[in-house]
Every structure is written in structure tokens, then in C-alpha cells.
Amino acid sequence: MRKIEKRTVFCLILAGLLGLGLAVFCFRFAVDGGDWASFPSNRHLYNSSGQLKGGTILDRDGDVLTWINEDGSRSYFDSADVRRATLHAVGDPAGNIGAGALTAFADKLSGYNLFTGAYSPLGGGNSVYLTIDAYLNNIAYQALGGKNGTVGVYNYKTGEILCMVSTPTFDPANPPSIDPDDPQWDGVYVNRLLSANTTPGSIFKVVTLNAAIENLPDLFSRHWTCTGSVDVGGDAVTCPYAHGELDIESALAVSCNGVFGQLAAEMGGKTMAKYTDAAGLTTAMRVDGIQTSKGSFKFDGTENQLAWAGVGQGQDAMCPINMMLYMGAIANGGKAAIPRLIEKSTTDYGLPTGVYAPRKSSELIAADTADTIADMMHNNVIATYGQDRFPNMDICAKSGTAEIGADKSPNAWFTGFLRDPETPYAFIVLVEQGGGGASVAGTVASKVLTAAVEKGY
């Protein structure tokens, strides 16, 4: 009798494990089935060259960016510049750009669904409409002028990414032979907006300012004298030149390293880490399933190292899209829509195949602090960058010039947002080894934002 009882218990345990395994499989099948079906070795969906056999990709205006011909070959938009400008959003035919739509959204393009798999009677080559505008991407591509970098613009109310350009790039209709050791093609398959961490330089001072406003009660009554260098922790924190007498608003406008380095050292590493994490700069996000890279910041070194980290130098490394989201949160009272790339997807018959609704971030900054910082960033434009460069825009911005090595020109940054409810755009520009943030990256931002405002998405 005891043997029967033991065997019964054993069988029940096996049945329980089988049921649990089946439940896990069903869950994974529902969540990951599209990825399984669209794996590149699936010859039902990919040809012998590894190219997706079906699917059409369009921009937000309905311009067809890539499609499949009757003979199974893939074609692209008729302008080579537009093809280069949209490469990292659309993807390359060989699938080397993992964040491109041809790879990241292969399940949606193939017509896969949960019930009939990739052999959907309503699918067999669906259409995915991206949120980007090919016209605006081309404006950004031209504005970069052959320099490596990235430009991102998104609607912080809806999450729609309007512009996403990454360079270096190439023409997917005529892919070059790329030597991985050739510096000309360094990081060519990487989407720099979504997947590359880079030293942020002075645009990070907005985070240090956030922390200082909420932790130093006398911040707005303080005054500093910048002589071009200040001792912090037994070593110098330097500025390009002496800024003279400053309060916190003018210190932000002229981007004084000495002031912000001292503030970071005074608040300490734990406080700086807390506000950097809260700003979302150390967290990966998912852009319609595409996972972005996580930033990395080190605030546990010496006092001088902490000061440099507080001005965006040292070992700071940040993914541009995270800063763009943070800018959106400042503009939007503390929270913003999470960036997204898919506007809609449809079958050949025009039937929708998914729902792509805006999702809000967690609170990245307190609402009162966000309003204060927005006003100070608008003052940056008035006092330093030049409002005439941004006609008809209520723009708030911060420039950055990030040192990346003694033998290299600094990276140029420009980030911020518009406060007009008709054009609620946050933006970020990186020009690698571009030099001055306001002069170089700011000029790129001016051209792209002017075009975006004129079109009024």
C-alpha cells in the first residue's frame, strides 16, 4: 500500500511539473513566438542570402522605404540620400543592423500571428508604418555633413520618434564591402541613438542641477567667481576660460565646470548616483521591443573624480535616447511618453495587426524642479545660444562639449525640447569630434527643428 502511495505522489509531482512546463511553454510561445518564427535560419521567411522574403516598410507619410518585388528581390526608396538617412531605422538587407525594422520587426513584416504562425491567410507580407519622417531624416543626415553621430527628435506626448539618424551609414540598395578594421566604418552597424554609450559632457549638468535644486536650499542665493580653474579634492577642475562672477542660472548658461564640479563634490556620490538613476540614464528601455543600451556612471572615486563626473566627464557614458526621454520629462512635468518606432502595422488588405499606444515613463524628475530647470534652459538660449537661430520656437536647451582624448577633437552635443503644445518635441544631437556643442551640434539642431516645426507633425 505504501508503495502505491509513493508512486501516486511521484506521478502527481511529474504531472505537476509537466503542467508547469506546459504553462511556461505556452507563455513563452505567446510572448516570443514571433521571434522564434522570424529567426534568420527559417528558410520559409528568409532566402539563401539571409534576406527577409516579405514585408513593406513605410514612413509616417506613407512613403514606401522598402518592399519586395515579384521576383523576390528587395527594393528601396528611389533617393540614395534618403536610403542612407533611414538605414538604421529600416535596416540593411543582410540583417547586420539588429535595431533596424527588417530585423527587429521581422515577425510583424512576415505576417506571423499567434494562431496560424507565419502562414497567416491575412499575412504573407505585412506593412509596417514607422513613426519617422523620411524627409526629416534626410534633413538631419544632410545637416550632419558627413560627420559621425546621431540626431533624434520625438514627440514627448505621444512617444513617436520623428527623426532617427545614425552615421556613418551606407546605401542599402548598393551595400559597400566593409572592412571591420577601417575607421571610416567604425560602428556602422550600430544605431547610435539607441545602442551606443558615449561621454555626455556638459549636457549631464542638467542632472547635477536637478540634484542641487532639491538638496541645497541656498542654491539660488549663492555666487561664485570662476577664474578658469578651481581646486576640488586636491586637483584642478578647469574651464576653457574664466567666466567671472556667476549665480547658478548664469553658471548653467556658460556651462561652468568649476561651479558644477563643486556642487557634485558637495552633494556626494550617493546623491549623484540617486539622481542619475532617477533620470533613467542607467536603465535600458524597450522601443517597440528593441532594447536600448544602459548608461554607466561612476561616482565612488576621489572627490576630484566625482567633480568631473558631475560635469559629464570622467567615466560617464550615456545612451542618447535616455537623455532625450529625460528632456521630454522635464518638458512634460516629470513624466514623458516612452519613445516608439511603429505607427501601425497592417495586412495586405489594410487590416490592423497590432495596437501601438503611447506608454508613459515613471517620474524622472519632480514637476516643480522640472519647471525651474525648463526656465533656466530657456535662458541658456536667450543668453548664450541665440534665440534667432530657433525662429518661432519656445526652446529650452543645453549644449555639451565632451572631451574624449587628448589627440581627438571633443564630441559636440545639443539637447532640449520645445514647450509649444502644437510641437511638443524633445531632441538630441551628437556630432562626434565635432568641436563646440552650441556652434556645431546646435546648428544641426536648428536645421532639423526648423524643418520639424514647419511641417508640424
Backbone torsions as a table, in degrees:
resi	resn	phi	psi	omega
1	MET	NA	-42.5	179.8
2	ARG	-63.3	-36.7	178.8
3	LYS	-62.8	-40.6	179.5
4	ILE	-64.3	-40.4	179.2
5	GLU	-63.5	-43.7	-180.0
6	LYS	-63.4	-41.8	-179.8
7	ARG	-66.1	-36.0	178.7
8	THR	-64.1	-45.1	178.6
9	VAL	-62.2	-42.1	179.8
10	PHE	-62.4	-43.1	179.2
11	CYS	-64.9	-38.3	178.2
12	LEU	-64.9	-39.1	177.8
13	ILE	-63.7	-44.6	178.5
14	LEU	-61.5	-42.2	179.5
15	ALA	-64.0	-38.8	178.1
16	GLY	-64.5	-43.3	178.5
17	LEU	-64.8	-38.6	177.9
18	LEU	-63.9	-43.3	178.4
19	GLY	-63.9	-40.9	178.3
20	LEU	-64.5	-44.2	178.5
21	GLY	-62.2	-40.4	178.7
22	LEU	-64.4	-40.2	179.0
23	ALA	-64.2	-42.8	178.2
24	VAL	-63.5	-42.5	179.4
25	PHE	-62.5	-44.1	-179.1
26	CYS	-62.9	-39.8	178.3
27	PHE	-64.8	-46.5	179.6
28	ARG	-65.0	-35.8	178.9
29	PHE	-64.2	-41.4	179.6
30	ALA	-68.3	-39.0	-175.4
31	VAL	-82.6	-43.2	-170.5
32	ASP	-110.4	2.8	-176.3
33	GLY	-56.6	-39.7	179.1
34	GLY	-61.4	-40.1	178.4
35	ASP	-67.0	-38.9	178.8
36	TRP	-63.2	-46.8	-177.0
37	ALA	-65.8	-33.3	-175.3
38	SER	-95.1	17.0	176.3
39	PHE	-63.1	135.9	-172.1
40	PRO	-56.3	-20.0	179.8
41	SER	-82.1	-3.2	178.6
42	ASN	-76.5	101.5	-174.3
43	ARG	-73.9	-7.7	172.8
44	HIS	-72.8	-26.3	-177.3
45	LEU	-108.7	-22.1	-176.5
46	TYR	-122.0	145.8	176.2
47	ASN	-84.2	-177.6	-175.8
48	SER	-65.3	-20.1	177.9
49	SER	-89.0	2.1	179.1
50	GLY	82.6	15.6	-179.7
51	GLN	-95.1	137.8	178.0
52	LEU	-62.7	129.5	-174.0
53	LYS	-76.1	-26.7	-174.1
54	GLY	-128.6	174.7	174.0
55	GLY	103.8	139.8	177.4
56	THR	-122.8	136.2	178.8
57	ILE	-116.0	129.3	-179.5
58	LEU	-126.8	159.1	174.6
59	ASP	-89.5	-176.2	-174.2
60	ARG	-64.9	-24.1	179.2
61	ASP	-89.6	-0.2	-178.7
62	GLY	88.3	6.7	174.9
63	ASP	-69.9	126.9	-176.6
64	VAL	-79.9	118.8	-176.3
65	LEU	-92.7	-32.6	175.1
66	THR	-158.3	147.2	-178.1
67	TRP	-154.9	169.0	179.4
68	ILE	-103.2	131.2	176.9
69	ASN	-82.0	170.0	-179.0
70	GLU	-62.3	-29.0	179.7
71	ASP	-84.8	3.6	177.7
72	GLY	91.8	-5.6	178.1
73	SER	-78.9	158.0	-179.3
74	ARG	-106.2	134.4	177.9
75	SER	-116.0	162.1	-177.7
76	TYR	-130.1	169.7	178.9
77	PHE	-49.1	149.6	-170.8
78	ASP	-76.5	-10.5	178.0
79	SER	-99.0	123.3	180.0
80	ALA	-62.9	-37.2	179.5
81	ASP	-64.7	-41.6	177.6
82	VAL	-65.5	-38.2	177.7
83	ARG	-61.6	-41.6	178.0
84	ARG	-68.2	-39.9	-176.6
85	ALA	-67.6	-28.4	-177.3
86	THR	-106.9	8.0	-175.5
87	LEU	-53.4	-49.8	-173.0
88	HIS	-76.1	-15.2	172.6
89	ALA	-85.2	-41.4	-177.9
90	VAL	-82.0	-45.3	-176.1
91	GLY	103.9	166.3	179.9
92	ASP	-102.4	156.8	-175.8
93	PRO	-62.6	-27.5	-179.0
94	ALA	-83.3	-7.9	178.1
95	GLY	78.4	20.1	179.9
96	ASN	-72.3	-26.3	179.8
97	ILE	-91.9	96.6	-173.7
98	GLY	-64.2	-27.3	-179.0
99	ALA	-88.1	-0.6	177.8
100	GLY	-76.4	154.2	-175.2
101	ALA	-60.6	-35.8	-179.0
102	LEU	-60.2	-29.3	177.9
103	THR	-97.5	-51.0	-174.0
104	ALA	-67.8	-31.1	-177.2
105	PHE	-114.5	28.7	-177.0
106	ALA	-60.4	-35.7	-180.0
107	ASP	-65.9	-38.8	179.1
108	LYS	-71.1	-36.0	179.8
109	LEU	-72.9	-33.1	-176.4
110	SER	-74.1	-19.4	-176.3
111	GLY	93.8	11.8	178.5
112	TYR	-60.6	140.1	165.3
113	ASN	-142.4	169.1	-170.8
114	LEU	-64.9	-29.5	-170.6
115	PHE	-94.3	-37.6	-177.8
116	THR	-114.3	4.1	179.5
117	GLY	66.5	-143.2	-178.0
118	ALA	-83.2	-2.2	-179.5
119	TYR	-102.2	44.2	-176.6
120	SER	-69.5	130.8	176.0
121	PRO	-66.2	-17.3	177.7
122	LEU	-101.1	4.3	-175.7
123	GLY	-120.3	-124.9	-178.0
124	GLY	76.8	23.1	-179.4
125	GLY	135.9	74.6	-177.3
126	ASN	-83.8	171.3	177.1
127	SER	-110.6	133.7	175.0
128	VAL	-116.6	120.9	177.1
129	TYR	-95.0	118.0	178.2
130	LEU	-82.9	157.7	178.7
131	THR	-77.5	-15.0	-176.7
132	ILE	-72.5	157.6	172.6
133	ASP	-110.0	118.3	-178.2
134	ALA	-58.9	-35.3	178.9
135	TYR	-62.3	-47.3	-178.6
136	LEU	-67.6	-37.4	176.5
137	ASN	-60.4	-39.8	179.7
138	ASN	-67.3	-37.7	175.0
139	ILE	-58.5	-45.4	-179.6
140	ALA	-66.1	-42.1	178.6
141	TYR	-59.7	-45.2	178.7
142	GLN	-65.8	-38.1	-178.1
143	ALA	-65.7	-31.4	178.1
144	LEU	-67.2	-21.7	172.3
145	GLY	59.7	36.4	177.6
146	GLY	87.2	-4.7	177.8
147	LYS	-79.8	150.4	173.1
148	ASN	-74.1	146.6	178.2
149	GLY	158.3	-157.9	180.0
150	THR	-153.1	153.0	173.6
151	VAL	-132.7	129.6	176.7
152	GLY	-132.6	135.6	173.3
153	VAL	-136.1	132.3	177.8
154	TYR	-144.7	157.8	178.2
155	ASN	-86.0	112.4	-174.8
156	TYR	-76.6	-2.9	173.8
157	LYS	-90.2	-40.4	-175.6
158	THR	-105.6	-18.6	-177.6
159	GLY	87.1	-5.1	-176.2
160	GLU	-67.2	123.6	173.7
161	ILE	-81.1	113.5	-176.8
162	LEU	-86.5	-32.8	-177.7
163	CYS	-138.5	130.0	176.8
164	MET	-147.3	97.6	-178.8
165	VAL	-118.9	137.1	176.1
166	SER	-134.5	134.2	178.3
167	THR	-131.2	148.6	11.6
168	PRO	-70.1	159.0	-178.6
169	THR	-142.4	177.2	176.6
170	PHE	-152.0	172.4	-179.6
171	ASP	-86.1	112.2	-178.2
172	PRO	-66.6	-19.5	177.0
173	ALA	-77.1	-15.8	179.8
174	ASN	-145.5	67.3	-174.1
175	PRO	-61.8	134.9	178.5
176	PRO	-78.9	166.6	171.1
177	SER	-84.3	113.4	-171.4
178	ILE	-104.6	120.2	173.5
179	ASP	-86.0	119.2	-177.3
180	PRO	-61.2	-17.9	178.8
181	ASP	-92.4	-1.0	-179.2
182	ASP	-82.7	117.0	-177.4
183	PRO	-61.1	-21.2	178.3
184	GLN	-60.1	-30.1	-176.3
185	TRP	-108.5	21.0	-177.4
186	ASP	-59.5	117.4	178.7
187	GLY	70.3	25.6	-174.5
188	VAL	-65.3	-27.9	-179.1
189	TYR	-89.5	-0.5	-177.9
190	VAL	-95.9	128.9	172.5
191	ASN	-80.1	106.5	-173.0
192	ARG	-67.9	-21.3	176.9
193	LEU	-73.9	-37.4	-173.0
194	LEU	-101.2	-28.8	-162.9
195	SER	-129.6	9.7	-177.0
196	ALA	-123.7	127.6	175.3
197	ASN	-93.1	134.9	-174.3
198	THR	-142.9	149.0	176.3
199	THR	-58.1	123.6	-173.2
200	PRO	-80.6	-22.6	-176.5
201	GLY	62.8	-148.0	-167.8
202	SER	-71.7	-12.1	175.1
203	ILE	-64.5	-21.1	177.9
204	PHE	-70.7	-17.0	-179.8
205	LYS	-60.1	-21.1	175.9
206	VAL	-63.5	-37.3	177.3
207	VAL	-68.5	-43.1	176.8
208	THR	-61.5	-39.5	176.5
209	LEU	-63.1	-42.6	176.7
210	ASN	-54.6	-49.8	-179.7
211	ALA	-63.8	-41.2	-177.4
212	ALA	-66.6	-40.9	179.7
213	ILE	-59.5	-37.2	-174.2
214	GLU	-93.2	-6.3	-177.4
215	ASN	-125.0	-11.2	-179.2
216	LEU	-122.3	94.6	-172.1
217	PRO	-59.6	-28.9	-177.6
218	ASP	-95.9	17.0	-173.0
219	LEU	-55.2	-43.2	-173.0
220	PHE	-82.2	-2.9	174.3
221	SER	-105.1	-2.3	-178.5
222	ARG	-79.8	155.9	174.7
223	HIS	-139.1	146.4	-179.9
224	TRP	-130.1	156.9	171.8
225	THR	-118.7	112.4	-179.3
226	CYS	-92.1	118.2	176.8
227	THR	-100.5	4.4	-177.1
228	GLY	101.0	-11.3	179.1
229	SER	-160.4	141.1	177.2
230	VAL	-140.9	142.5	179.2
231	ASP	-82.3	122.9	174.6
232	VAL	-131.3	114.4	179.1
233	GLY	67.8	30.4	176.3
234	GLY	85.9	5.6	177.9
235	ASP	-144.3	166.1	-171.2
236	ALA	-86.5	142.9	163.1
237	VAL	-113.5	119.9	-170.2
238	THR	-110.1	155.5	171.3
239	CYS	-115.5	160.0	178.5
240	PRO	-60.1	-29.6	178.0
241	TYR	-159.1	168.8	-179.7
242	ALA	-73.7	126.6	-178.1
243	HIS	-92.1	-14.4	179.7
244	GLY	78.6	-147.6	-176.1
245	GLU	-76.3	132.7	-174.8
246	LEU	-139.4	144.5	159.7
247	ASP	-106.7	-177.0	-172.8
248	ILE	-67.1	-34.8	-179.9
249	GLU	-66.9	-45.0	179.0
250	SER	-71.8	-28.6	176.7
251	ALA	-64.4	-37.6	176.3
252	LEU	-70.1	-40.8	-177.1
253	ALA	-63.1	-38.2	179.2
254	VAL	-95.6	-3.2	176.8
255	SER	59.1	57.4	-176.6
256	CYS	-77.0	114.6	177.5
257	ASN	-61.8	-39.9	-177.1
258	GLY	-59.7	-46.6	-179.0
259	VAL	-64.4	-50.3	-175.2
260	PHE	-73.6	-29.3	173.9
261	GLY	-65.5	-41.6	177.3
262	GLN	-65.0	-40.3	179.2
263	LEU	-62.9	-44.1	179.8
264	ALA	-62.6	-43.6	179.5
265	ALA	-64.4	-38.4	-179.7
266	GLU	-66.0	-41.0	-177.7
267	MET	-75.9	-28.5	176.4
268	GLY	93.5	162.1	-175.4
269	GLY	-64.8	-38.5	-178.0
270	LYS	-65.1	-41.7	179.0
271	THR	-66.3	-43.1	179.6
272	MET	-63.6	-40.7	178.4
273	ALA	-65.0	-39.7	179.8
274	LYS	-59.9	-45.8	-176.6
275	TYR	-76.8	-29.5	175.6
276	THR	-67.7	-43.2	176.4
277	ASP	-63.6	-44.1	-179.0
278	ALA	-62.2	-32.3	179.0
279	ALA	-73.3	-7.7	178.5
280	GLY	82.9	11.9	-174.9
281	LEU	-80.1	-11.1	179.2
282	THR	-111.8	14.5	-176.2
283	THR	-118.4	136.9	173.0
284	ALA	-80.4	143.2	174.0
285	MET	-118.3	167.6	178.0
286	ARG	-113.4	120.9	179.3
287	VAL	-102.5	93.5	-174.7
288	ASP	51.3	41.8	177.9
289	GLY	95.4	-16.2	177.0
290	ILE	-82.0	117.5	-178.7
291	GLN	-83.4	128.6	179.3
292	THR	-86.3	168.3	178.5
293	SER	-81.9	154.9	-179.9
294	LYS	-95.8	139.3	175.6
295	GLY	-73.9	164.3	-179.5
296	SER	-139.5	125.8	-178.6
297	PHE	-134.0	140.8	-179.8
298	LYS	-120.1	115.0	-178.4
299	PHE	-118.2	17.0	-175.1
300	ASP	-111.0	20.9	179.0
301	GLY	-89.4	-151.7	177.7
302	THR	-70.7	169.5	179.2
303	GLU	-61.9	-38.5	178.7
304	ASN	-68.6	-40.5	177.0
305	GLN	-62.9	-38.3	177.1
306	LEU	-63.6	-40.1	178.7
307	ALA	-61.0	-44.4	179.4
308	TRP	-68.1	-36.1	176.2
309	ALA	-62.9	-33.9	-179.8
310	GLY	-70.0	-14.8	176.2
311	VAL	-107.8	14.5	174.3
312	GLY	83.9	20.3	179.4
313	GLN	-115.1	-154.5	-178.6
314	GLY	66.4	-129.0	-178.0
315	GLN	-99.3	16.9	177.4
316	ASP	-65.4	136.4	175.4
317	ALA	-146.3	130.9	-170.4
318	MET	-138.0	144.1	174.0
319	CYS	-87.0	127.9	-174.3
320	PRO	-54.9	-37.2	-175.6
321	ILE	-66.4	-28.2	177.6
322	ASN	-66.8	-39.7	177.0
323	MET	-68.3	-35.8	177.8
324	MET	-63.4	-40.6	176.1
325	LEU	-63.8	-41.6	178.2
326	TYR	-62.0	-40.1	176.0
327	MET	-61.2	-41.8	177.8
328	GLY	-61.6	-37.7	179.1
329	ALA	-67.7	-39.8	176.6
330	ILE	-61.3	-42.0	-179.1
331	ALA	-68.2	-28.3	-168.5
332	ASN	-109.7	23.6	175.7
333	GLY	78.8	22.4	174.0
334	GLY	116.5	-28.3	177.6
335	LYS	-127.1	155.0	178.0
336	ALA	-145.0	161.4	175.0
337	ALA	-66.2	138.7	177.2
338	ILE	-71.9	132.7	-178.8
339	PRO	-55.8	142.1	177.9
340	ARG	-141.2	157.1	-173.9
341	LEU	-115.4	-18.7	-177.6
342	ILE	-100.3	121.7	175.0
343	GLU	-81.0	-47.5	176.5
344	LYS	-166.5	165.5	173.5
345	SER	-136.9	142.1	-175.8
346	THR	-138.6	160.7	172.6
347	THR	-81.7	179.4	175.6
348	ASP	-61.0	-23.0	-178.8
349	TYR	-93.0	4.5	178.7
350	GLY	84.0	7.8	179.6
351	LEU	-81.0	137.9	-179.6
352	PRO	-67.4	143.9	179.6
353	THR	-117.7	7.9	178.9
354	GLY	-170.6	164.7	176.5
355	VAL	-116.5	126.0	-175.9
356	TYR	-125.5	85.1	-175.6
357	ALA	-98.9	152.4	176.8
358	PRO	-61.7	144.9	174.1
359	ARG	-126.3	136.3	-178.7
360	LYS	-91.0	149.9	174.9
361	SER	-76.0	170.9	167.6
362	SER	-71.7	174.6	178.3
363	GLU	-71.2	117.7	-178.9
364	LEU	-95.6	-18.3	-179.3
365	ILE	-160.5	145.6	178.9
366	ALA	-65.3	144.2	-174.1
367	ALA	-59.8	-45.2	-179.6
368	ASP	-62.8	-42.2	178.4
369	THR	-65.1	-39.5	179.3
370	ALA	-60.1	-43.2	179.8
371	ASP	-63.1	-41.4	179.5
372	THR	-63.8	-46.0	-178.7
373	ILE	-66.2	-38.1	178.7
374	ALA	-59.1	-44.2	178.9
375	ASP	-63.2	-38.9	179.8
376	MET	-69.3	-36.0	177.5
377	MET	-70.5	-31.3	174.5
378	HIS	-67.6	-37.4	176.3
379	ASN	-62.4	-33.3	175.5
380	ASN	-54.3	-44.0	-178.1
381	VAL	-66.1	-45.9	-178.3
382	ILE	-64.9	-45.5	-171.6
383	ALA	-84.8	-28.6	-169.5
384	THR	-125.9	-50.4	-169.7
385	TYR	-83.9	-30.4	-179.9
386	GLY	101.6	106.4	179.7
387	GLN	-64.0	-28.3	-178.0
388	ASP	-66.1	-17.7	176.5
389	ARG	-75.8	-14.1	-176.6
390	PHE	-128.7	69.1	-173.7
391	PRO	-63.0	139.5	176.5
392	ASN	59.8	32.0	179.6
393	MET	-128.6	132.7	168.5
394	ASP	-90.2	85.3	-168.9
395	ILE	-106.7	140.2	174.7
396	CYS	-121.7	131.4	-171.1
397	ALA	-150.4	161.4	172.4
398	LYS	-142.6	130.5	177.4
399	SER	-94.3	165.4	176.9
400	GLY	-151.9	142.0	174.8
401	THR	-127.6	104.2	-171.1
402	ALA	-100.3	119.1	176.7
403	GLU	-72.2	131.5	-177.7
404	ILE	-126.6	11.4	179.2
405	GLY	148.4	146.8	-174.8
406	ALA	-63.8	-28.1	-176.4
407	ASP	-98.2	10.8	-177.6
408	LYS	-126.6	147.5	172.0
409	SER	-68.6	149.2	-178.1
410	PRO	-70.2	156.6	173.0
411	ASN	-75.6	141.0	-179.7
412	ALA	-104.9	129.1	-179.7
413	TRP	-122.7	151.7	169.7
414	PHE	-154.4	124.6	-176.5
415	THR	-142.4	160.5	179.8
416	GLY	159.8	-150.8	-174.8
417	PHE	-163.7	164.3	172.9
418	LEU	-105.4	141.3	-178.0
419	ARG	-98.6	5.9	178.7
420	ASP	-76.0	123.6	-180.0
421	PRO	-62.7	-20.0	177.2
422	GLU	-79.0	-23.9	179.8
423	THR	-135.5	70.3	-177.2
424	PRO	-81.1	76.8	-174.0
425	TYR	-110.9	133.7	165.9
426	ALA	-106.2	152.3	-172.8
427	PHE	-147.6	160.1	171.7
428	ILE	-150.8	139.9	178.7
429	VAL	-130.8	131.7	171.9
430	LEU	-126.5	124.3	172.6
431	VAL	-116.3	107.5	-176.1
432	GLU	-67.2	131.1	-177.2
433	GLN	52.1	37.5	-177.2
434	GLY	-86.8	-19.3	-178.1
435	GLY	100.8	-124.5	-174.0
436	GLY	-74.3	133.4	-178.4
437	GLY	-64.7	-53.0	-176.8
438	ALA	-66.4	-41.0	-174.9
439	SER	-75.9	-42.9	-174.1
440	VAL	-91.6	-62.1	-179.8
441	ALA	-66.6	-32.8	177.7
442	GLY	-63.6	-35.9	177.9
443	THR	-67.5	-40.9	175.7
444	VAL	-60.7	-46.6	179.8
445	ALA	-59.8	-41.1	-179.7
446	SER	-59.4	-45.7	-178.8
447	LYS	-65.4	-42.9	-176.7
448	VAL	-71.3	-44.6	-179.0
449	LEU	-66.8	-37.7	177.0
450	THR	-59.5	-43.9	178.1
451	ALA	-66.2	-39.5	-179.3
452	ALA	-66.3	-42.5	-179.7
453	VAL	-67.4	-39.6	178.8
454	GLU	-62.2	-36.7	-178.5
455	LYS	-80.9	-34.0	174.8
456	GLY	59.8	72.3	-175.5
457	TYR	-68.2	NA	NA
